[in-house]
Amino acid sequence: MNLHIEQYGVSSAPSILFLHGLGVSSWMWTDQVEALKGAYHLLTVDLPGNGQSSLTEWQSMADSADQVAAVIQAHANGGRAHIVGLSLGGYTALSLLARHPHLVESMIISGVGSAPLSPRWQYRILTALTIRLMKWKPYVSGMARLMQLPPEARRLYWEDSQHVTRRTLERVYAEVLDYNLPAALSQNTRRLLAAAGALEVQTMRAGLGRFAALPMTTAVLVPNAHHGWNGEHPALFNAMIRAWVEEQPLPDDLEQVSVSG
């Protein structure tokens, strides 16, 4: 197992494992770790090709999910964990749920599409530009400002952007462009919460209705929230995690989405 792992909190408590987005690493969960470490056993994992796992080559979502499964088996209490994944971490989490459902206690994903991105030609151009600009400091600095990152996080974001390789970016974007929900999820048996920010791209918001159609799944829209809303609205994000893990009503601010979307 070559992935970078950090553990926090109460060693005997239920385990929550966090999976980050593309081009960043586990520092993006700082607000969640600080808020939740007093009550839970927390695991943060740097995914292959990212952060301190950058020397472990990204192969695919399925391969990354298998590596995360090994982390759960080795470190989670009872060999099961609640999973929280955002963006790339959410896609990887769904692959984990499809391939290793017995390791999942429950799951929260945010900023994940449920169908191929459309119009495809437009997203091909956007992803190609992102790949070209990822090492250019003015672009990275602009993205950090857009995400409202504090100064220390901006430094970490820049460092992570320099670690992620062109091959990793190309492989990830190729999967995301053509992504469809794994067929195994039509028989899902674990509680799944799918969220999207109301200010995210339309593709993410529109896909919530498809998530809502899955068994054991709730879909919610987050008002006034962008893609990385765990840092934008940390108190709400943390309250959502607590409620979902404890099987309590979700915060009133979250707008439930019906199957019809």
LUMLOVEX-612343 format. One line per 2 residues: their letters; for each residue z, y, x of N, C-alpha, C, O. Coordinates in steps of 0.02 Angstrom, whole numbers, plus 50000, padded with zeros to 5 digits. Layout:
N
A = Z:Y:X:Z:Y:X:Z:Y:X:Z:Y:X ~ ...
//
This chain:
261
MN = 50000:49941:50043:50000:50000:50000:50000:50062:50045:50047:50073:50082 ~ 49947:50103:50041:49940:50160:50086:49948:50227:50051:49939:50279:50083
LH = 49966:50228:49988:49973:50291:49952:50039:50324:49969:50090:50292:49979 ~ 50037:50392:49972:50098:50430:49985:50138:50434:49920:50112:50453:49868
IE = 50203:50417:49924:50247:50413:49866:50310:50453:49881:50336:50450:49937 ~ 50335:50489:49832:50400:50522:49835:50441:50500:49775:50414:50490:49720
QY = 50506:50493:49784:50551:50474:49730:50607:50525:49723:50633:50550:49773 ~ 50627:50539:49660:50678:50589:49646:50722:50564:49589:50704:50517:49552
GV = 50780:50595:49582:50819:50587:49521:50867:50529:49522:50893:50508:49574 ~ 50879:50502:49462:50929:50450:49451:50898:50382:49462:50854:50361:49423
SS = 50919:50348:49513:50885:50286:49534:50888:50231:49481:50844:50188:49478 ~ 50940:50233:49438:50948:50180:49388:50918:50198:49320:50921:50157:49274
AP = 50891:50257:49313:50865:50282:49249:50793:50258:49238:50761:50233:49284 ~ 50768:50266:49176:50697:50250:49165:50651:50287:49213:50663:50345:49229
SI = 50598:50254:49234:50552:50283:49282:50495:50321:49248:50466:50296:49199 ~ 50479:50380:49274:50421:50418:49253:50378:50429:49315:50402:50454:49366
LF = 50314:50409:49311:50268:50416:49367:50216:50469:49351:50187:50469:49297 ~ 50205:50515:49398:50160:50572:49389:50097:50564:49431:50100:50547:49490
LH = 50040:50578:49400:49975:50573:49434:49939:50641:49429:49929:50667:49374 ~ 49922:50669:49485:49896:50738:49491:49821:50743:49479:49787:50693:49469
GL = 49796:50805:49481:49725:50818:49472:49686:50815:49538:49715:50806:49591 ~ 49620:50822:49533:49575:50817:49590:49583:50878:49636:49587:50935:49613
GV = 49586:50864:49702:49587:50917:49751:49656:50948:49761:49663:50995:49800 ~ 49706:50922:49726:49775:50945:49737:49816:50882:49753:49788:50831:49772
SS = 49882:50887:49747:49924:50829:49760:49989:50837:49721:49993:50877:49675 ~ 50039:50800:49740:50099:50795:49699:50139:50859:49695:50184:50864:49653
WM = 50125:50909:49737:50161:50972:49731:50150:51004:49662:50191:51045:49641 ~ 50096:50986:49628:50082:51018:49563:50135:51000:49511:50137:51031:49458
WT = 50177:50950:49525:50228:50928:49478:50296:50957:49494:50347:50933:49468 ~ 50300:51008:49536:50364:51036:49557:50408:51057:49498:50468:51041:49497
DQ = 50379:51091:49449:50419:51113:49392:50446:51054:49352:50502:51056:49327 ~ 50406:51001:49346:50427:50942:49309:50482:50905:49346:50531:50883:49316
VE = 50474:50898:49411:50525:50863:49451:50592:50899:49446:50644:50867:49436 ~ 50591:50965:49454:50653:51003:49452:50688:50998:49384:50749:50994:49380
AL = 50648:50997:49331:50676:50996:49263:50701:50927:49242:50747:50922:49202 ~ 50671:50874:49268:50683:50807:49242:50723:50761:49289:50745:50707:49268
KG = 50732:50781:49351:50763:50735:49399:50836:50720:49384:50864:50672:49409 ~ 50868:50762:49343:50937:50749:49325:50947:50693:49275:51002:50669:49266
AY = 50892:50672:49243:50899:50622:49189:50857:50560:49200:50869:50509:49167 ~ 50808:50562:49245:50761:50507:49252:50749:50490:49326:50766:50528:49371
HL = 50721:50432:49336:50695:50412:49403:50622:50433:49405:50581:50408:49367 ~ 50605:50479:49450:50538:50508:49453:50500:50483:49514:50528:50479:49569
LT = 50437:50466:49504:50392:50446:49557:50331:50492:49556:50299:50501:49504 ~ 50315:50521:49613:50252:50557:49619:50208:50521:49670:50232:50499:49722
VD = 50144:50516:49655:50097:50479:49697:50038:50523:49714:50008:50553:49670 ~ 50021:50528:49778:49958:50560:49798:49903:50509:49792:49904:50457:49826
LP = 49854:50522:49750:49800:50474:49738:49754:50468:49799:49753:50513:49841 ~ 49717:50413:49805:49672:50404:49862:49625:50464:49871:49600:50492:49822
GN = 49615:50484:49934:49570:50539:49949:49599:50607:49938:49564:50657:49948 ~ 49662:50612:49918:49694:50675:49901:49761:50682:49936:49796:50633:49948
GQ = 49778:50745:49952:49844:50760:49980:49860:50718:50041:49819:50710:50086 ~ 49921:50690:50042:49942:50649:50098:49916:50578:50095:49932:50536:50138
SS = 49876:50563:50044:49840:50499:50041:49766:50509:50057:49725:50466:50041 ~ 49748:50565:50088:49677:50581:50099:49642:50532:50146:49581:50526:50144
LT = 49680:50498:50188:49648:50450:50234:49634:50383:50200:49598:50341:50227 ~ 49661:50373:50141:49645:50314:50100:49586:50332:50057:49593:50373:50011
EW = 49529:50304:50069:49467:50326:50037:49468:50312:49962:49487:50259:49939 ~ 49446:50363:49924:49437:50354:49852:49377:50309:49840:49322:50322:49865
QS = 49387:50257:49801:49333:50211:49784:49310:50221:49712:49251:50231:49698 ~ 49358:50219:49666:49342:50224:49595:49407:50232:49557:49462:50224:49585
MA = 49402:50250:49494:49461:50254:49452:49495:50186:49445:49557:50182:49445 ~ 49455:50135:49439:49483:50067:49432:49522:50047:49494:49578:50020:49489
DS = 49494:50060:49553:49528:50044:49616:49593:50084:49622:49644:50057:49642 ~ 49590:50149:49606:49650:50190:49610:49703:50166:49561:49762:50166:49577
AD = 49681:50146:49502:49729:50120:49452:49763:50057:49478:49823:50048:49467 ~ 49726:50015:49512:49755:49954:49540:49807:49971:49594:49859:49937:49599
QV = 49793:50023:49633:49841:50044:49684:49904:50074:49653:49960:50063:49676 ~ 49895:50112:49599:49952:50140:49563:49993:50083:49532:50054:50086:49530
AA = 49959:50032:49507:49994:49974:49479:50040:49943:49531:50096:49922:49515 ~ 50017:49939:49592:50059:49910:49645:50120:49954:49658:50174:49929:49674
VI = 50112:50020:49653:50169:50066:49661:50221:50053:49607:50281:50051:49621 ~ 50198:50045:49545:50244:50033:49489:50282:49968:49500:50343:49965:49492
QA = 50246:49916:49519:50278:49851:49529:50330:49854:49585:50382:49820:49581 ~ 50317:49895:49636:50361:49898:49693:50420:49945:49683:50474:49934:49711
HA = 50411:49998:49643:50462:50051:49643:50491:50069:49574:50545:50097:49572 ~ 50457:50054:49520:50482:50075:49454:50537:50028:49430:50534:49968:49443
NG = 50585:50055:49397:50640:50014:49370:50614:49966:49317:50580:49986:49270 ~ 50629:49902:49327:50605:49851:49282:50531:49837:49288:50503:49801:49246
GR = 50498:49865:49339:50427:49854:49349:50383:49886:49296:50326:49865:49286 ~ 50410:49938:49262:50372:49974:49211:50388:50048:49217:50442:50067:49240
AH = 50341:50090:49196:50353:50162:49201:50319:50199:49144:50268:50177:49117 ~ 50348:50255:49125:50313:50305:49084:50265:50342:49131:50284:50360:49187
IV = 50204:50352:49109:50153:50382:49152:50134:50451:49125:50124:50459:49065 ~ 50130:50500:49171:50107:50567:49153:50049:50584:49200:50058:50586:49260
GL = 49989:50595:49172:49930:50609:49213:49892:50669:49186:49882:50676:49125 ~ 49871:50713:49231:49832:50772:49212:49765:50770:49248:49762:50758:49308
SL = 49711:50783:49211:49644:50786:49239:49627:50719:49273:49629:50668:49240 ~ 49611:50719:49338:49596:50656:49372:49653:50607:49363:49642:50547:49355
GG = 49715:50631:49365:49772:50587:49355:49772:50556:49286:49795:50500:49277 ~ 49746:50593:49236:49741:50566:49169:49688:50512:49163:49699:50460:49131
YT = 49631:50523:49194:49578:50472:49194:49603:50409:49229:49592:50353:49205 ~ 49637:50417:49285:49664:50360:49321:49717:50324:49280:49721:50262:49280
AL = 49758:50363:49244:49809:50333:49201:49778:50290:49146:49803:50236:49132 ~ 49724:50314:49116:49691:50274:49064:49663:50210:49092:49664:50158:49058
SL = 49637:50212:49152:49613:50151:49184:49672:50103:49197:49665:50043:49188 ~ 49728:50131:49216:49788:50090:49225:49808:50058:49159:49825:49998:49157
LA = 49806:50096:49105:49825:50070:49039:49778:50014:49017:49800:49965:48987 ~ 49714:50022:49032:49665:49971:49013:49672:49907:49055:49662:49852:49030
RH = 49689:49915:49119:49689:49859:49165:49758:49826:49173:49763:49766:49185 ~ 49811:49866:49165:49879:49841:49178:49927:49865:49124:49977:49897:49141
PH = 49914:49852:49061:49957:49880:49008:50030:49857:49012:50075:49892:48989 ~ 50042:49798:49041:50110:49772:49046:50154:49813:49092:50215:49806:49091
LV = 50124:49857:49133:50163:49899:49179:50179:49967:49149:50215:50007:49179 ~ 50151:49981:49090:50157:50047:49059:50209:50045:49003:50202:50006:48956
ES = 50259:50088:49008:50308:50095:48954:50280:50141:48900:50282:50124:48841 ~ 50255:50198:48920:50218:50243:48876:50176:50288:48921:50181:50284:48982
MI = 50134:50330:48891:50088:50370:48931:50075:50438:48899:50068:50443:48838 ~ 50071:50489:48942:50047:50556:48922:49989:50574:48968:49994:50570:49029
IS = 49933:50595:48937:49877:50619:48977:49858:50688:48951:49868:50703:48892 ~ 49830:50730:48994:49807:50796:48973:49745:50815:49013:49738:50798:49071
GV = 49700:50851:48979:49639:50874:49013:49591:50819:49031:49562:50819:49085 ~ 49583:50771:48985:49540:50713:48997:49487:50710:48942:49504:50715:48883
GS = 49425:50701:48960:49372:50692:48911:49371:50621:48885:49394:50574:48918 ~ 49344:50613:48825:49341:50546:48795:49269:50520:48790:49258:50466:48763
AP = 49221:50558:48816:49150:50540:48813:49114:50575:48869:49142:50622:48899 ~ 49052:50555:48885:49014:50588:48938:49009:50664:48927:49003:50686:48870
LS = 49012:50702:48981:49010:50775:48976:48940:50798:48953:48889:50772:48976 ~ 48940:50846:48908:48877:50870:48880:48880:50947:48872:48931:50974:48852
PR = 48824:50981:48888:48760:50954:48911:48763:50932:48984:48789:50967:49027 ~ 48737:50872:48997:48746:50842:49062:48715:50884:49118:48744:50889:49172
WQ = 48657:50914:49105:48624:50953:49157:48667:51012:49180:48669:51029:49239 ~ 48703:51041:49132:48746:51098:49148:48805:51076:49192:48822:51109:49241
YR = 48836:51020:49174:48893:50996:49212:48872:50970:49281:48910:50973:49329 ~ 48811:50944:49286:48786:50923:49352:48781:50983:49398:48799:50978:49457
IL = 48757:51038:49373:48752:51099:49413:48822:51124:49433:48834:51142:49491 ~ 48868:51125:49384:48935:51150:49397:48972:51107:49449:49005:51133:49494
TA = 48966:51041:49442:49000:50997:49490:48969:51002:49559:49004:51000:49610 ~ 48903:51010:49563:48870:51018:49628:48893:51081:49662:48904:51082:49723
LT = 48901:51135:49624:48925:51198:49652:48997:51191:49676:49015:51215:49729 ~ 49038:51158:49636:49108:51148:49655:49113:51109:49721:49152:51127:49765
IR = 49073:51057:49728:49074:51018:49790:49055:51061:49850:49085:51055:49903 ~ 49006:51104:49841:48984:51147:49896:49036:51200:49914:49043:51219:49973
LM = 49073:51224:49864:49118:51281:49875:49190:51261:49890:49231:51305:49906 ~ 49205:51197:49887:49275:51175:49892:49307:51192:49959:49368:51196:49964
KW = 49267:51202:50010:49294:51218:50076:49291:51292:50092:49310:51314:50147 ~ 49267:51332:50045:49258:51404:50055:49319:51441:50030:49335:51439:49971
KP = 49354:51475:50075:49419:51503:50058:49416:51554:50001:49460:51551:49958 ~ 49367:51599:49997:49365:51645:49940:49362:51609:49873:49393:51631:49824
YV = 49325:51554:49870:49321:51515:49807:49388:51483:49791:49412:51487:49734 ~ 49418:51452:49841:49482:51418:49830:49536:51469:49811:49578:51456:49767
SG = 49536:51527:49844:49584:51579:49828:49575:51604:49756:49623:51616:49720 ~ 49512:51611:49736:49497:51633:49668:49521:51583:49617:49548:51601:49565
MA = 49511:51518:49632:49534:51466:49586:49611:51466:49581:49639:51456:49528 ~ 49644:51478:49638:49717:51480:49639:49743:51538:49596:49792:51531:49559
RL = 49709:51595:49600:49729:51652:49558:49716:51637:49485:49756:51654:49442 ~ 49660:51604:49470:49644:51587:49401:49696:51540:49371:49713:51545:49312
MQ = 49722:51496:49412:49774:51449:49389:49844:51480:49391:49893:51447:49373 ~ 49848:51543:49414:49911:51580:49417:49962:51545:49461:50022:51543:49446
LP = 49938:51517:49517:49983:51483:49563:50025:51533:49602:49998:51585:49622 ~ 50089:51519:49613:50130:51563:49656:50108:51557:49729:50071:51510:49746
PE = 50128:51603:49772:50104:51604:49842:50110:51538:49879:50063:51518:49913 ~ 50168:51505:49875:50177:51443:49911:50129:51389:49886:50101:51351:49925
AR = 50120:51385:49821:50074:51336:49792:50002:51351:49812:49963:51305:49820 ~ 49985:51415:49819:49917:51433:49841:49903:51407:49911:49848:51384:49926
RL = 49954:51411:49954:49946:51384:50022:49935:51308:50019:49891:51282:50054 ~ 49974:51274:49978:49966:51201:49973:49899:51182:49942:49868:51133:49962
YW = 49876:51222:49894:49811:51209:49863:49755:51216:49914:49709:51176:49916 ~ 49760:51267:49957:49710:51276:50010:49710:51217:50058:49657:51191:50076
ED = 49770:51195:50079:49775:51138:50124:49745:51075:50093:49709:51038:50127 ~ 49760:51063:50030:49733:51003:49997:49657:51007:49990:49623:50956:49997
SQ = 49631:51066:49978:49558:51073:49971:49522:51056:50036:49464:51035:50035 ~ 49556:51065:50092:49526:51048:50156:49530:50974:50172:49492:50949:50214
HV = 49575:50939:50139:49583:50867:50152:49534:50825:50111:49512:50772:50134 ~ 49518:50848:50050:49475:50807:50007:49404:50809:50034:49378:50862:50052
TR = 49372:50751:50037:49305:50746:50067:49250:50754:50015:49261:50745:49955 ~ 49192:50770:50040:49133:50776:49996:49121:50709:49960:49103:50708:49901
RT = 49130:50653:49995:49118:50587:49965:49167:50576:49907:49147:50551:49854 ~ 49230:50595:49916:49278:50587:49861:49257:50629:49801:49257:50604:49745
LE = 49240:50692:49813:49219:50735:49758:49158:50707:49722:49156:50707:49660 ~ 49109:50684:49759:49048:50657:49728:49063:50595:49687:49037:50587:49632
RV = 49106:50551:49712:49121:50489:49676:49161:50504:49612:49147:50475:49560 ~ 49209:50549:49617:49249:50566:49558:49206:50599:49505:49208:50579:49447
YA = 49167:50649:49524:49127:50685:49475:49074:50639:49444:49057:50647:49385 ~ 49048:50592:49482:48999:50546:49454:49030:50505:49398:48997:50493:49347
EV = 49092:50483:49407:49126:50445:49354:49143:50489:49294:49135:50467:49237 ~ 49166:50549:49307:49185:50594:49253:49125:50614:49210:49131:50617:49149
LD = 49068:50627:49242:49009:50647:49205:48989:50596:49153:48968:50614:49098 ~ 48995:50532:49169:48973:50479:49124:49031:50442:49091:49022:50386:49067
YN = 49089:50473:49090:49150:50438:49068:49148:50420:48994:49129:50460:48952 ~ 49169:50359:48980:49183:50337:48912:49251:50303:48912:49272:50274:48962
LP = 49286:50307:48856:49351:50273:48853:49343:50199:48865:49297:50168:48838 ~ 49387:50169:48906:49382:50096:48917:49385:50057:48852:49425:50073:48808
AA = 49344:50007:48846:49341:49967:48785:49408:49936:48768:49425:49926:48709 ~ 49447:49919:48820:49512:49887:48808:49559:49930:48768:49605:49904:48735
LS = 49550:49996:48769:49595:50041:48733:49587:50036:48657:49630:50061:48620 ~ 49533:50005:48634:49526:49995:48562:49579:49947:48536:49590:49942:48475
QN = 49611:49910:48582:49665:49864:48565:49731:49887:48596:49775:49846:48611 ~ 49738:49951:48608:49796:49978:48642:49862:49960:48607:49866:49963:48546
TR = 49912:49942:48647:49978:49923:48619:50034:49966:48648:50093:49951:48636 ~ 50018:50018:48685:50069:50062:48715:50064:50132:48684:50009:50155:48669
RL = 50120:50165:48676:50119:50233:48649:50082:50280:48696:50099:50285:48755 ~ 50031:50313:48671:49989:50357:48711:49987:50426:48678:49973:50432:48618
LA = 49999:50477:48717:49994:50547:48694:49939:50581:48734:49943:50585:48795 ~ 49888:50605:48699:49832:50640:48731:49836:50714:48713:49839:50731:48654
AA = 49836:50757:48763:49841:50829:48752:49783:50865:48784:49752:50840:48831 ~ 49769:50925:48759:49720:50970:48789:49741:51041:48774:49767:51055:48720
GA = 49729:51086:48821:49743:51156:48810:49691:51187:48764:49632:51171:48768 ~ 49713:51232:48721:49667:51266:48675:49616:51309:48711:49565:51328:48683
LE = 49630:51326:48775:49585:51369:48814:49545:51328:48865:49512:51357:48909 ~ 49548:51262:48860:49506:51219:48903:49434:51220:48878:49419:51249:48825
VQ = 49390:51188:48916:49320:51184:48895:49315:51145:48830:49357:51102:48815 ~ 49264:51160:48791:49257:51132:48724:49255:51055:48725:49279:51023:48679
TM = 49226:51027:48777:49220:50954:48781:49288:50920:48779:49296:50869:48745 ~ 49337:50948:48814:49404:50919:48815:49437:50925:48746:49469:50878:48722
RA = 49429:50983:48716:49461:50994:48650:49429:50950:48597:49463:50920:48555 ~ 49363:50946:48598:49327:50907:48547:49343:50833:48552:49340:50797:48502
GL = 49359:50809:48612:49372:50738:48621:49438:50714:48594:49449:50653:48589 ~ 49482:50760:48575:49548:50739:48551:49544:50696:48488:49585:50650:48479
GR = 49495:50709:48445:49488:50669:48384:49473:50596:48400:49495:50552:48363 ~ 49436:50585:48453:49421:50516:48473:49483:50481:48500:49494:50422:48487
FA = 49525:50518:48536:49588:50489:48559:49632:50471:48499:49663:50419:48497 ~ 49634:50516:48449:49676:50505:48391:49658:50442:48353:49700:50414:48317
AL = 49597:50419:48361:49574:50358:48326:49599:50294:48360:49594:50240:48331 ~ 49624:50299:48421:49649:50240:48456:49715:50216:48426:49754:50257:48402
PM = 49729:50151:48429:49794:50127:48406:49851:50157:48448:49842:50169:48508 ~ 49908:50169:48417:49969:50190:48451:49961:50258:48486:49998:50273:48533
TT = 49914:50299:48463:49897:50361:48499:49906:50422:48455:49888:50423:48397 ~ 49935:50474:48485:49941:50540:48455:49902:50589:48497:49905:50587:48559
AV = 49866:50634:48466:49827:50686:48502:49853:50754:48481:49864:50767:48422 ~ 49861:50799:48531:49888:50866:48516:49849:50919:48555:49825:50907:48610
LV = 49843:50977:48524:49813:51036:48554:49870:51084:48573:49916:51095:48533 ~ 49866:51112:48633:49919:51156:48658:49895:51228:48653:49849:51247:48689
PN = 49925:51269:48610:49902:51339:48602:49908:51379:48666:49955:51370:48705 ~ 49860:51424:48676:49862:51471:48732:49871:51437:48799:49907:51463:48843
AH = 49840:51381:48809:49848:51342:48871:49781:51326:48902:49734:51308:48867 ~ 49778:51333:48968:49719:51313:49006:49727:51241:49030:49772:51205:49008
HG = 49683:51220:49076:49682:51151:49099:49747:51131:49133:49776:51079:49116 ~ 49771:51172:49179:49832:51154:49216:49894:51184:49185:49932:51220:49217
WN = 49906:51168:49122:49959:51202:49086:50029:51177:49102:50078:51205:49078 ~ 50035:51125:49142:50102:51103:49163:50135:51157:49207:50196:51161:49209
GE = 50094:51197:49241:50121:51252:49280:50119:51318:49242:50158:51363:49256 ~ 50074:51323:49194:50067:51383:49153:50122:51388:49101:50149:51442:49088
HP = 50139:51332:49070:50192:51329:49019:50239:51270:49035:50242:51222:48997 ~ 50275:51274:49090:50315:51217:49112:50369:51196:49063:50383:51137:49055
AL = 50402:51244:49030:50455:51226:48983:50429:51183:48926:50461:51134:48906 ~ 50371:51201:48899:50341:51163:48845:50318:51094:48870:50328:51044:48836
FN = 50288:51093:48929:50265:51029:48957:50324:50982:48968:50321:50923:48952 ~ 50379:51009:48994:50438:50968:49007:50469:50943:48942:50491:50886:48937
AM = 50471:50987:48891:50498:50967:48826:50456:50912:48795:50482:50866:48763 ~ 50390:50916:48805:50345:50864:48780:50361:50797:48813:50364:50746:48779
IR = 50370:50797:48878:50386:50735:48914:50451:50705:48888:50454:50646:48872 ~ 50503:50746:48884:50568:50721:48861:50561:50690:48791:50586:50635:48779
AW = 50528:50726:48746:50522:50701:48678:50484:50636:48675:50503:50590:48639 ~ 50430:50631:48713:50389:50570:48711:50425:50510:48741:50424:50455:48714
VE = 50458:50521:48798:50494:50467:48831:50552:50443:48787:50565:50383:48783 ~ 50586:50490:48755:50644:50473:48714:50625:50454:48642:50669:50440:48601
EQ = 50560:50454:48627:50535:50438:48559:50566:50484:48506:50588:50462:48453 ~ 50567:50549:48522:50591:50601:48477:50532:50643:48453:50477:50638:48482
PL = 50540:50684:48400:50485:50726:48377:50460:50773:48432:50500:50799:48471 ~ 50395:50782:48435:50365:50826:48485:50381:50899:48469:50395:50915:48412
PD = 50379:50943:48520:50392:51014:48508:50345:51042:48454:50287:51022:48449 ~ 50372:51087:48414:50334:51115:48358:50272:51153:48381:50224:51160:48343
DL = 50272:51178:48443:50215:51217:48468:50152:51174:48476:50096:51201:48476 ~ 50159:51110:48481:50101:51066:48489:50069:51053:48422:50102:51034:48374
EQ = 50003:51062:48418:49967:51054:48356:49934:50985:48354:49888:50971:48392 ~ 49957:50943:48308:49930:50875:48305:49858:50877:48279:49841:50914:48233
VS = 49816:50835:48310:49745:50831:48294:49732:50767:48255:49756:50713:48274 ~ 49693:50772:48202:49678:50713:48161:49619:50675:48191:49586:50698:48237
VS = 49607:50616:48164:49552:50574:48187:49485:50610:48177:49440:50602:48217 ~ 49479:50648:48124:49417:50684:48111:49406:50741:48160:49351:50768:48164
G = 49460:50760:48198:49455:50813:48248:49446:50881:48218:49441:50930:48255
//
